[in-house]
Amino acid sequence: MDIINSIYKETENLGSSLNGTITYYDIDSAIFDDLYEKIMKKPEKFQNLYIPRHIRYLMASLTQINYSDRIYDPMCGNGGLLLSVYERIMIKEYESQNQDVIDTDNDGFSTLRYSLMANLPSPDTLNGSDPNPQQLLLSALSFQLRGIKKANLQPNNFIQDNISEHFDVIIANPPFGQKFNKPHQINEVVIKNAEIVFIDKIADTLSPTGRATIIVSEGFLSNTNSQHMQCRKKLFTQYRLEGVISLPSGIFLNTQAKSSILILSKDEHNNRPDVWFYELQNDGYTNDRAKRRTKEFPLPEVVKAFRERQYNSQNKRTETCFFVSFEEIQRNDYNLSYSRYKQFNYERQDHGDVCEMMQEIIHNERDIQNILNELESTFIWKK
């Protein structure tokens, strides 16, 4: 980390000497992401889940973001999610100005073509916290390399600390499989799972019109114990669940854990629409450690399907995406797993007449026995 410290200081000095002219693409973000990914391959140093760049872009693209929103990542790590949201904001601004500066990246997402920067509306537009000072330093370094000096990064523990602020957009990935010792209750049920506490606090931290996009484990969506059920019930009855996107296994570094993207918002009118489910069967990369790019571009299709979901008149459970009613989810103990509501088509195969099959088996067995008798007689003769 001493090396990263020195890089950060040198970069800060460089930015000052250039009067802040260092811009977004002077240092390619992919280089920093690749370096961070190599660091994250050592799980003994960093325990939180690393989200690949293309999944961060997917989460940011699924989130409704306005230019004046206050955006928060409660466990920001290297700041990747916040930076993905920031780029979506910049692209939206440049698109509205009809400037020919938008290109397409390797995953099919829009990206800035030239070295462009735009000022954030206020110093607290981008907000992040992390209890790990090394991770927070990486966030600061990542922001500095991109010329962003107005991000508000705090060394807070979102799970343990009391957060009084509220935010318009929260985009995050919870800690998986950790215990929580501080008292926390949902409808008088004591919560000891850190992921549940994390998700519950995210919901409570939303502004009156806030939106959240969160990575959640498969266990959170389907576990039938009281802790998981009470949290899902609270999200389902007090908030507006927009969608659940099931992710394929193996897309995260150092784990094959199954997870999904949960999209929710606060609704002052207490509307409870049907919940949209989508299965992402592949993320455009091979499911191995090499992670080679395939010829498919499935991620932009997810975003398009989500934005146009209300115009899809078909609702077949056998398809990739479908709606499930509030009442049906309620009857299923607020289970939000895609596989719980997916219907599979099983084609009946005609194996022919049973009697004919039996006759064929008997005939084959006779042939086998004759061959064995011949082999046995040959063996005895030679002996």
VOPAGU-2260 file (C-alpha; in pm, 1 decimal, decimal comma):
REM VOPAGU-2260
SITE   aa  ch    i         X         Y         Z
SITE  MET   A    0       0,0       0,0       0,0
SITE  ASP   A    1     304,0     227,9      33,3
SITE  ILE   A    2     338,3     211,5    -345,0
SITE  ILE   A    3     -27,3     308,2    -392,2
SITE  ASN   A    4      19,6     593,5    -143,9
SITE  SER   A    5     313,3     727,9    -341,3
SITE  ILE   A    6     123,0     692,4    -671,2
SITE  TYR   A    7    -168,7     883,8    -523,3
SITE  LYS   A    8      56,0    1169,6    -405,2
SITE  GLU   A    9     232,6    1190,9    -739,5
SITE  THR   A   10     -99,5    1191,8    -925,8
SITE  GLU   A   11    -234,3    1464,8    -698,0
SITE  ASN   A   12      77,1    1673,7    -757,6
SITE  LEU   A   13      45,4    1617,6   -1131,4
SITE  GLY   A   14    -318,3    1730,1   -1126,2
SITE  SER   A   15    -223,8    2044,0    -932,5
SITE  SER   A   16      62,3    2131,0   -1165,2
SITE  LEU   A   17    -169,4    2101,5   -1465,0
SITE  ASN   A   18    -433,1    2322,6   -1296,6
SITE  GLY   A   19    -679,3    2036,4   -1288,2
SITE  THR   A   20    -655,6    1959,4   -1659,7
SITE  ILE   A   21    -596,0    1587,8   -1607,1
SITE  THR   A   22    -910,1    1427,2   -1751,0
SITE  TYR   A   23   -1109,8    1110,3   -1762,6
SITE  TYR   A   24    -919,8     930,5   -2035,4
SITE  ASP   A   25    -568,0    1065,2   -1971,1
SITE  ILE   A   26    -524,0     745,7   -1768,6
SITE  ASP   A   27    -731,2     456,6   -1902,6
SITE  SER   A   28    -972,6     332,0   -1637,2
SITE  ALA   A   29    -928,0     -22,9   -1762,8
SITE  ILE   A   30    -563,2     -18,9   -1649,6
SITE  PHE   A   31    -660,0      64,1   -1293,1
SITE  ASP   A   32    -942,9    -192,4   -1297,0
SITE  ASP   A   33    -707,3    -464,2   -1420,0
SITE  LEU   A   34    -455,2    -377,5   -1147,0
SITE  TYR   A   35    -724,7    -388,2    -881,0
SITE  GLU   A   36    -853,7    -721,0   -1010,9
SITE  LYS   A   37    -507,0    -871,7    -970,4
SITE  ILE   A   38    -496,8    -745,8    -611,8
SITE  MET   A   39    -841,3    -892,3    -547,1
SITE  LYS   A   40    -722,3   -1237,9    -658,7
SITE  LYS   A   41    -556,6   -1260,5    -317,0
SITE  PRO   A   42    -863,2   -1319,0     -96,6
SITE  GLU   A   43    -658,3   -1312,9     222,7
SITE  LYS   A   44    -601,7    -938,9     169,1
SITE  PHE   A   45    -946,4    -824,5      56,5
SITE  GLN   A   46   -1258,0   -1015,7     156,0
SITE  ASN   A   47   -1534,5    -820,6     -14,7
SITE  LEU   A   48   -1687,7    -925,0    -343,4
SITE  TYR   A   49   -1524,5    -772,9    -650,4
SITE  ILE   A   50   -1776,5    -677,3    -918,3
SITE  PRO   A   51   -1639,5    -696,3   -1275,2
SITE  ARG   A   52   -1653,9    -380,8   -1484,5
SITE  HIS   A   53   -1928,6    -502,8   -1718,6
SITE  ILE   A   54   -2157,1    -597,6   -1426,8
SITE  ARG   A   55   -2099,8    -254,1   -1269,8
SITE  TYR   A   56   -2203,3     -93,8   -1597,9
SITE  LEU   A   57   -2511,2    -317,1   -1603,7
SITE  MET   A   58   -2610,4    -209,9   -1251,1
SITE  ALA   A   59   -2553,9     157,0   -1328,9
SITE  SER   A   60   -2753,7     133,1   -1652,9
SITE  LEU   A   61   -3044,6     -33,9   -1472,0
SITE  THR   A   62   -3059,0     250,1   -1218,7
SITE  GLN   A   63   -3269,8     558,1   -1283,3
SITE  ILE   A   64   -3022,9     842,9   -1226,4
SITE  ASN   A   65   -3077,6    1218,3   -1247,1
SITE  TYR   A   66   -2804,7    1480,3   -1269,9
SITE  SER   A   67   -2888,6    1634,3    -932,5
SITE  ASP   A   68   -2917,3    1303,6    -739,3
SITE  ARG   A   69   -2709,2    1230,7    -431,0
SITE  ILE   A   70   -2554,3     890,5    -498,2
SITE  TYR   A   71   -2412,3     657,5    -234,1
SITE  ASP   A   72   -2218,5     330,4    -219,0
SITE  PRO   A   73   -2203,5     216,3     145,5
SITE  MET   A   74   -1913,7     -25,3      84,0
SITE  CYS   A   75   -1739,7     139,3    -207,6
SITE  GLY   A   76   -1418,7     -67,1    -228,9
SITE  ASN   A   77   -1218,5      78,0    -518,5
SITE  GLY   A   78   -1505,5     312,1    -611,3
SITE  GLY   A   79   -1596,0     114,8    -923,1
SITE  LEU   A   80   -1973,5     131,5    -879,3
SITE  LEU   A   81   -1970,0     505,7    -811,8
SITE  LEU   A   82   -1749,5     564,5   -1115,7
SITE  SER   A   83   -1983,0     356,4   -1333,8
SITE  VAL   A   84   -2277,8     566,8   -1217,1
SITE  TYR   A   85   -2077,2     884,9   -1274,1
SITE  GLU   A   86   -2002,1     786,1   -1633,7
SITE  ARG   A   87   -2371,6     710,7   -1694,0
SITE  ILE   A   88   -2449,8    1065,0   -1571,9
SITE  MET   A   89   -2191,4    1217,8   -1804,9
SITE  ILE   A   90   -2312,0    1014,1   -2103,6
SITE  LYS   A   91   -2671,8    1118,1   -2034,7
SITE  GLU   A   92   -2567,2    1484,5   -2023,4
SITE  TYR   A   93   -2368,4    1469,0   -2346,6
SITE  GLU   A   94   -2643,7    1275,5   -2523,7
SITE  SER   A   95   -2894,3    1545,7   -2428,2
SITE  GLN   A   96   -2663,2    1802,7   -2588,1
SITE  ASN   A   97   -2654,6    1599,3   -2911,7
SITE  GLN   A   98   -2276,6    1595,1   -2912,0
SITE  ASP   A   99   -2104,7    1329,0   -3118,8
SITE  VAL   A  100   -1896,0    1199,1   -2830,7
SITE  ILE   A  101   -2063,3     866,2   -2753,1
SITE  ASP   A  102   -1902,0     536,7   -2849,9
SITE  THR   A  103   -1973,2     168,7   -2770,2
SITE  ASP   A  104   -1747,9     -43,0   -2549,6
SITE  ASN   A  105   -1667,7    -414,3   -2580,3
SITE  ASP   A  106   -1981,3    -510,9   -2386,4
SITE  GLY   A  107   -2220,6    -304,0   -2598,2
SITE  PHE   A  108   -2262,8     -18,0   -2348,4
SITE  SER   A  109   -2236,8     349,7   -2440,5
SITE  THR   A  110   -1910,5     512,6   -2337,7
SITE  LEU   A  111   -1740,9     850,1   -2385,3
SITE  ARG   A  112   -1541,9     862,7   -2706,6
SITE  TYR   A  113   -1308,3    1149,8   -2625,3
SITE  SER   A  114   -1122,7    1283,1   -2322,4
SITE  LEU   A  115   -1412,3    1472,1   -2168,1
SITE  MET   A  116   -1503,2    1586,7   -1820,3
SITE  ALA   A  117   -1799,6    1771,5   -1680,1
SITE  ASN   A  118   -1832,6    1928,6   -1338,7
SITE  LEU   A  119   -2052,6    1757,6   -1083,5
SITE  PRO   A  120   -2346,0    1967,2    -961,5
SITE  SER   A  121   -2223,5    1961,9    -598,7
SITE  PRO   A  122   -1946,0    1814,2    -382,4
SITE  ASP   A  123   -2182,3    1556,1    -231,9
SITE  THR   A  124   -2312,6    1408,9    -560,1
SITE  LEU   A  125   -2088,4    1102,1    -524,9
SITE  ASN   A  126   -2068,5     956,4    -174,2
SITE  GLY   A  127   -1890,4     646,0     -56,6
SITE  SER   A  128   -1788,4     479,0     265,6
SITE  ASP   A  129   -1580,3     177,8     359,9
SITE  PRO   A  130   -1448,0      51,5     694,3
SITE  ASN   A  131   -1125,2     -65,7     529,3
SITE  PRO   A  132    -881,1     228,0     497,7
SITE  GLN   A  133    -687,1      51,2     222,8
SITE  GLN   A  134   -1001,5      12,8      14,6
SITE  LEU   A  135   -1093,1     376,0      75,8
SITE  LEU   A  136    -746,8     479,4     -40,0
SITE  LEU   A  137    -797,3     283,7    -361,0
SITE  SER   A  138   -1126,9     468,6    -412,6
SITE  ALA   A  139    -956,7     804,9    -365,2
SITE  LEU   A  140    -678,0     703,7    -603,4
SITE  SER   A  141    -924,3     582,5    -864,6
SITE  PHE   A  142   -1119,7     910,3    -845,7
SITE  GLN   A  143    -801,8    1116,6    -856,9
SITE  LEU   A  144    -680,7     935,6   -1169,8
SITE  ARG   A  145   -1003,0    1039,2   -1339,8
SITE  GLY   A  146    -982,3    1400,9   -1229,8
SITE  ILE   A  147   -1279,3    1379,0    -991,0
SITE  LYS   A  148   -1207,6    1589,0    -683,5
SITE  LYS   A  149   -1556,7    1643,1    -545,3
SITE  ALA   A  150   -1635,6    1290,0    -427,8
SITE  ASN   A  151   -1723,8    1255,7     -59,9
SITE  LEU   A  152   -1546,1     945,2      76,6
SITE  GLN   A  153   -1578,2     859,8     445,3
SITE  PRO   A  154   -1416,2     584,6     660,5
SITE  ASN   A  155   -1750,0     466,5     799,1
SITE  ASN   A  156   -1878,4     118,7     873,9
SITE  PHE   A  157   -2224,9     129,1     719,5
SITE  ILE   A  158   -2342,4    -181,3     905,8
SITE  GLN   A  159   -2217,8     -83,0    1250,7
SITE  ASP   A  160   -2254,6     296,0    1241,1
SITE  ASN   A  161   -2573,4     499,7    1256,3
SITE  ILE   A  162   -2621,1     678,4     923,7
SITE  SER   A  163   -2850,5     981,0     953,6
SITE  GLU   A  164   -2824,9    1098,1     590,8
SITE  HIS   A  165   -3057,8     994,4     310,7
SITE  PHE   A  166   -2967,2     947,0     -53,8
SITE  ASP   A  167   -3151,5     952,5    -385,9
SITE  VAL   A  168   -2960,4     660,1    -535,8
SITE  ILE   A  169   -2782,7     374,7    -357,1
SITE  ILE   A  170   -2588,6     117,8    -556,2
SITE  ALA   A  171   -2407,8    -152,3    -363,1
SITE  ASN   A  172   -2304,0    -511,5    -302,0
SITE  PRO   A  173   -2351,1    -643,0      54,0
SITE  PRO   A  174   -2101,5    -851,0     251,8
SITE  PHE   A  175   -2185,0   -1217,9     202,9
SITE  GLY   A  176   -2175,2   -1477,7     478,4
SITE  GLN   A  177   -2071,8   -1250,1     766,0
SITE  LYS   A  178   -2216,5   -1238,8    1117,7
SITE  PHE   A  179   -2352,9    -926,0    1284,7
SITE  ASN   A  180   -2330,5    -887,5    1662,0
SITE  LYS   A  181   -2483,9    -542,4    1717,3
SITE  PRO   A  182   -2858,7    -552,2    1803,2
SITE  HIS   A  183   -3077,2    -503,5    1494,7
SITE  GLN   A  184   -3444,1    -589,1    1456,4
SITE  ILE   A  185   -3699,0    -606,4    1177,8
SITE  ASN   A  186   -4056,1    -638,4    1305,3
SITE  GLU   A  187   -3926,4    -763,3    1642,1
SITE  VAL   A  188   -3713,4   -1034,7    1476,3
SITE  VAL   A  189   -3347,3   -1018,0    1582,5
SITE  ILE   A  190   -3115,8   -1005,9    1281,4
SITE  LYS   A  191   -2767,1   -1158,0    1304,4
SITE  ASN   A  192   -2686,1   -1182,9     934,5
SITE  ALA   A  193   -2473,2    -892,7     803,1
SITE  GLU   A  194   -2617,9    -911,8     450,9
SITE  ILE   A  195   -2974,0    -873,2     581,2
SITE  VAL   A  196   -2877,5    -579,5     804,1
SITE  PHE   A  197   -2694,2    -418,9     511,9
SITE  ILE   A  198   -2994,4    -445,6     277,0
SITE  ASP   A  199   -3238,3    -329,0     543,5
SITE  LYS   A  200   -3026,1     -22,2     621,2
SITE  ILE   A  201   -2996,9      59,1     251,4
SITE  ALA   A  202   -3376,9      69,7     227,1
SITE  ASP   A  203   -3399,0     290,7     536,9
SITE  THR   A  204   -3134,3     528,5     398,2
SITE  LEU   A  205   -3324,7     606,1      77,7
SITE  SER   A  206   -3476,0     950,8      31,3
SITE  PRO   A  207   -3856,9     979,3     -15,3
SITE  THR   A  208   -3811,2     920,0    -390,4
SITE  GLY   A  209   -3494,5     710,6    -361,9
SITE  ARG   A  210   -3391,0     415,8    -578,0
SITE  ALA   A  211   -3153,6     129,3    -503,4
SITE  THR   A  212   -2977,6    -133,6    -712,3
SITE  ILE   A  213   -2819,9    -407,2    -501,6
SITE  ILE   A  214   -2636,4    -735,3    -553,9
SITE  VAL   A  215   -2800,5    -998,7    -330,2
SITE  SER   A  216   -2721,1   -1364,1    -267,0
SITE  GLU   A  217   -2953,3   -1643,9    -373,7
SITE  GLY   A  218   -2997,1   -1730,9      -7,1
SITE  PHE   A  219   -3136,8   -1387,9      68,9
SITE  LEU   A  220   -3402,2   -1431,4    -201,1
SITE  SER   A  221   -3519,8   -1778,4    -103,7
SITE  ASN   A  222   -3416,8   -1864,9     253,8
SITE  THR   A  223   -3721,9   -1949,8     465,0
SITE  ASN   A  224   -3590,2   -1856,9     810,7
SITE  SER   A  225   -3754,2   -1567,7     995,5
SITE  GLN   A  226   -3464,6   -1323,4     944,3
SITE  HIS   A  227   -3470,1   -1345,9     564,1
SITE  MET   A  228   -3848,3   -1358,8     542,8
SITE  GLN   A  229   -3899,5   -1048,7     756,2
SITE  CYS   A  230   -3652,3    -845,1     551,9
SITE  ARG   A  231   -3809,2    -954,5     222,0
SITE  LYS   A  232   -4154,7    -881,5     362,2
SITE  LYS   A  233   -4046,3    -531,3     464,0
SITE  LEU   A  234   -3897,1    -460,5     120,8
SITE  PHE   A  235   -4205,2    -601,0     -47,4
SITE  THR   A  236   -4468,6    -422,7     161,1
SITE  GLN   A  237   -4301,5     -88,7     240,1
SITE  TYR   A  238   -4108,9     -31,2     -83,5
SITE  ARG   A  239   -4162,3     -80,3    -455,4
SITE  LEU   A  240   -3980,1    -382,5    -597,3
SITE  GLU   A  241   -3909,3    -303,6    -960,3
SITE  GLY   A  242   -3726,6    -617,6   -1066,8
SITE  VAL   A  243   -3508,8    -917,8    -988,3
SITE  ILE   A  244   -3238,5   -1014,1   -1238,5
SITE  SER   A  245   -3089,3   -1358,8   -1185,0
SITE  LEU   A  246   -2716,4   -1366,4   -1263,2
SITE  PRO   A  247   -2525,1   -1674,1   -1382,0
SITE  SER   A  248   -2285,3   -1847,3   -1145,5
SITE  GLY   A  249   -1915,1   -1778,0   -1179,7
SITE  ILE   A  250   -1920,6   -1414,1   -1287,8
SITE  PHE   A  251   -1754,1   -1290,2    -967,6
SITE  LEU   A  252   -1387,6   -1328,4    -881,5
SITE  ASN   A  253   -1287,6   -1607,2    -639,1
SITE  THR   A  254   -1640,6   -1745,8    -600,4
SITE  GLN   A  255   -1903,3   -1947,6    -784,2
SITE  ALA   A  256   -2179,2   -1806,3    -561,3
SITE  LYS   A  257   -2517,8   -1755,4    -726,6
SITE  SER   A  258   -2653,6   -1402,9    -693,9
SITE  SER   A  259   -2905,5   -1159,2    -839,0
SITE  ILE   A  260   -2957,9    -787,4    -890,3
SITE  LEU   A  261   -3242,9    -642,2    -685,4
SITE  ILE   A  262   -3396,4    -313,4    -803,9
SITE  LEU   A  263   -3623,2    -124,8    -563,9
SITE  SER   A  264   -3752,4     224,9    -497,5
SITE  LYS   A  265   -3949,3     421,6    -243,5
SITE  ASP   A  266   -4307,9     488,7    -337,9
SITE  GLU   A  267   -4500,9     753,0    -144,9
SITE  HIS   A  268   -4829,2     635,1    -303,0
SITE  ASN   A  269   -4781,6     279,1    -172,6
SITE  ASN   A  270   -4828,6     125,5    -518,0
SITE  ARG   A  271   -4741,7    -244,0    -532,3
SITE  PRO   A  272   -4698,5    -343,7    -898,0
SITE  ASP   A  273   -4614,9    -690,8   -1022,8
SITE  VAL   A  274   -4246,0    -778,0    -989,5
SITE  TRP   A  275   -4043,4    -825,5   -1308,1
SITE  PHE   A  276   -3809,2   -1126,8   -1320,7
SITE  TYR   A  277   -3529,4   -1182,9   -1572,4
SITE  GLU   A  278   -3274,6   -1462,0   -1613,8
SITE  LEU   A  279   -2932,9   -1360,7   -1747,2
SITE  GLN   A  280   -2801,9   -1690,9   -1881,5
SITE  ASN   A  281   -2455,6   -1561,0   -1969,0
SITE  ASP   A  282   -2272,2   -1231,1   -1923,0
SITE  GLY   A  283   -2085,6   -1230,2   -2253,5
SITE  TYR   A  284   -1774,7   -1402,5   -2113,8
SITE  THR   A  285   -1666,1   -1762,4   -2084,9
SITE  ASN   A  286   -1737,8   -1922,4   -1747,6
SITE  ASP   A  287   -1377,9   -1996,6   -1653,0
SITE  ARG   A  288   -1080,8   -1813,1   -1502,1
SITE  ALA   A  289    -970,9   -1688,0   -1845,4
SITE  LYS   A  290   -1299,4   -1493,3   -1891,6
SITE  ARG   A  291   -1264,7   -1467,3   -2268,2
SITE  ARG   A  292   -1507,0   -1239,6   -2452,4
SITE  THR   A  293   -1774,6   -1416,7   -2655,9
SITE  LYS   A  294   -1951,8   -1282,8   -2963,2
SITE  GLU   A  295   -2274,0   -1213,7   -2774,2
SITE  PHE   A  296   -2382,6    -884,2   -2614,2
SITE  PRO   A  297   -2646,0    -992,2   -2359,0
SITE  LEU   A  298   -2610,9    -707,8   -2106,2
SITE  PRO   A  299   -2758,0    -418,6   -2311,3
SITE  GLU   A  300   -3048,5    -651,4   -2391,0
SITE  VAL   A  301   -3120,4    -679,1   -2017,9
SITE  VAL   A  302   -3131,4    -299,8   -1983,2
SITE  LYS   A  303   -3357,6    -265,2   -2286,6
SITE  ALA   A  304   -3593,7    -537,3   -2160,4
SITE  PHE   A  305   -3611,8    -373,0   -1816,9
SITE  ARG   A  306   -3690,6     -28,4   -1957,8
SITE  GLU   A  307   -3955,0    -168,9   -2194,0
SITE  ARG   A  308   -4100,2    -423,1   -1951,0
SITE  GLN   A  309   -4436,6    -244,5   -1919,3
SITE  TYR   A  310   -4489,3    -265,5   -2296,7
SITE  ASN   A  311   -4436,0    -640,7   -2311,8
SITE  SER   A  312   -4786,5    -783,0   -2345,2
SITE  GLN   A  313   -4673,1   -1145,3   -2316,9
SITE  ASN   A  314   -4615,5   -1290,6   -1972,3
SITE  LYS   A  315   -4516,6   -1651,4   -2025,0
SITE  ARG   A  316   -4332,2   -1811,6   -1734,8
SITE  THR   A  317   -4144,9   -2026,6   -1985,9
SITE  GLU   A  318   -3971,5   -1718,5   -2131,4
SITE  THR   A  319   -3656,3   -1542,0   -2011,7
SITE  CYS   A  320   -3852,7   -1264,2   -1840,0
SITE  PHE   A  321   -4199,4   -1240,2   -1687,2
SITE  PHE   A  322   -4407,8   -1067,1   -1419,1
SITE  VAL   A  323   -4521,7   -1220,4   -1090,1
SITE  SER   A  324   -4809,8   -1067,5    -897,0
SITE  PHE   A  325   -4788,5    -922,8    -547,0
SITE  GLU   A  326   -5038,7   -1180,6    -421,0
SITE  GLU   A  327   -4847,9   -1480,5    -558,2
SITE  ILE   A  328   -4519,6   -1368,1    -405,2
SITE  GLN   A  329   -4697,8   -1306,4     -77,4
SITE  ARG   A  330   -4838,8   -1661,2     -82,6
SITE  ASN   A  331   -4486,2   -1795,4    -136,4
SITE  ASP   A  332   -4344,1   -1639,4     182,2
SITE  TYR   A  333   -4206,0   -1344,3     -19,4
SITE  ASN   A  334   -3969,2   -1574,1    -208,4
SITE  LEU   A  335   -3793,8   -1365,3    -475,0
SITE  SER   A  336   -3590,5   -1635,6    -645,8
SITE  TYR   A  337   -3629,0   -1649,8   -1023,6
SITE  SER   A  338   -3629,5   -2030,1   -1022,5
SITE  ARG   A  339   -3929,3   -2037,0    -785,2
SITE  TYR   A  340   -4160,1   -1891,1   -1051,8
SITE  LYS   A  341   -3996,1   -2013,1   -1371,5
SITE  GLN   A  342   -4193,5   -2276,2   -1561,9
SITE  PHE   A  343   -4008,7   -2531,7   -1771,1
SITE  ASN   A  344   -4132,0   -2708,5   -2080,5
SITE  TYR   A  345   -4069,1   -3079,9   -2072,3
SITE  GLU   A  346   -4112,9   -3247,3   -2410,7
SITE  ARG   A  347   -4246,9   -3596,4   -2389,5
SITE  GLN   A  348   -4031,1   -3841,5   -2580,8
SITE  ASP   A  349   -4183,0   -4139,3   -2760,3
SITE  HIS   A  350   -3972,4   -4446,9   -2686,1
SITE  GLY   A  351   -4198,2   -4683,4   -2878,8
SITE  ASP   A  352   -4410,9   -4979,7   -2773,4
SITE  VAL   A  353   -4317,3   -5127,0   -2434,3
SITE  CYS   A  354   -4365,3   -5486,8   -2548,1
SITE  GLU   A  355   -4138,6   -5435,6   -2846,5
SITE  MET   A  356   -3875,1   -5280,5   -2619,1
SITE  MET   A  357   -3891,7   -5583,2   -2386,2
SITE  GLN   A  358   -3855,4   -5825,1   -2675,7
SITE  GLU   A  359   -3552,4   -5632,9   -2800,2
SITE  ILE   A  360   -3392,1   -5640,9   -2454,0
SITE  ILE   A  361   -3450,3   -6018,7   -2425,9
SITE  HIS   A  362   -3304,0   -6072,9   -2772,5
SITE  ASN   A  363   -2997,1   -5863,6   -2685,3
SITE  GLU   A  364   -2948,3   -6052,8   -2360,8
SITE  ARG   A  365   -2955,3   -6385,3   -2550,6
SITE  ASP   A  366   -2694,1   -6257,7   -2792,3
SITE  ILE   A  367   -2474,0   -6147,3   -2500,3
SITE  GLN   A  368   -2512,0   -6485,6   -2329,7
SITE  ASN   A  369   -2416,2   -6670,7   -2650,7
SITE  ILE   A  370   -2103,4   -6457,5   -2684,4
SITE  LEU   A  371   -2009,4   -6525,1   -2320,9
SITE  ASN   A  372   -2056,1   -6900,6   -2372,8
SITE  GLU   A  373   -1826,3   -6893,8   -2675,1
SITE  LEU   A  374   -1561,9   -6697,5   -2481,3
SITE  GLU   A  375   -1586,1   -6939,8   -2189,2
SITE  SER   A  376   -1542,4   -7247,7   -2407,9
SITE  THR   A  377   -1244,7   -7089,3   -2581,2
SITE  PHE   A  378   -1080,8   -7006,3   -2248,2
SITE  ILE   A  379   -1129,7   -7366,7   -2116,2
SITE  TRP   A  380    -988,9   -7515,4   -2438,7
SITE  LYS   A  381    -673,4   -7303,9   -2419,0
SITE  LYS   A  382    -632,4   -7383,8   -2052,3
